[in-house]
Amino acid sequence: IRIGALPNSDLIARKLGHIALWPCASPAYLAQRDPLDTPADLINHVLLGWTDQPTIWRFQDTQKREYRVPVPVGSVVPEPAVLEVLLEHGAGVGRLPDFLARPAIERGVLVRVLPTFTTETVEAHAVYAAHRSLSSKIRVFIDALRMHLLQQTEAGNDRHVSR
């Protein structure tokens, strides 16, 4: 399973769907910091990114105006599951895939930051070698995963949280 941009390769990729990236933080972290009413307010917060390259987080308001927030290099957590644990323990604000963020928000250990703004999405793909035929077990797994991601996206759309 590959999330994000696909490099050119000899692998076959089957698109599974889109995953929204939700900015999240713990209630304890947010209680100790300045309020977050607009994306520009993120400048006063600890932002945790996924890469050691300069990154821009993009947001869109209800009038379709775009906001861009630069994320400083240096606070890097490349694994979303590890980032989730750090965020739950008050390390700052980070973007999690909606399928990880939603359960943590429902448990009350994370809060979705700037929920009235639409955030970026990334594509998810199942990737496999081109020289092998796809077994029926793998085909059923990929189909089930696609359906699950579609249901998660629809649930998020019902709550006005992803595009």
Sequence and secondary structure as in RCSB ss.txt:
>XXXX:A:sequence
IRIGALPNSDLIARKLGHIALWPCASPAYLAQRDPLDTPADLINHVLLGWTDQPTIWRFQDTQKREYRVPVPVGS
VVPEPAVLEVLLEHGAGVGRLPDFLARPAIERGVLVRVLPTFTTETVEAHAVYAAHRSLSSKIRVFIDALRMHLL
QQTEAGNDRHVSR
>XXXX:A:secstr
 EES   S SEEEEEEEEEEEEEEE HHHHHTS   SSGGGGGGS EEBSSSS EEEEEE TT  EEEEEE TT 
B   HHHHHHHHHTT  EEEEEHHHHHHHHHHTS EESSTTSEE EEEEEEEEETTS   HHHHHHHHHHHHHHH
HHHHHHHHTT   
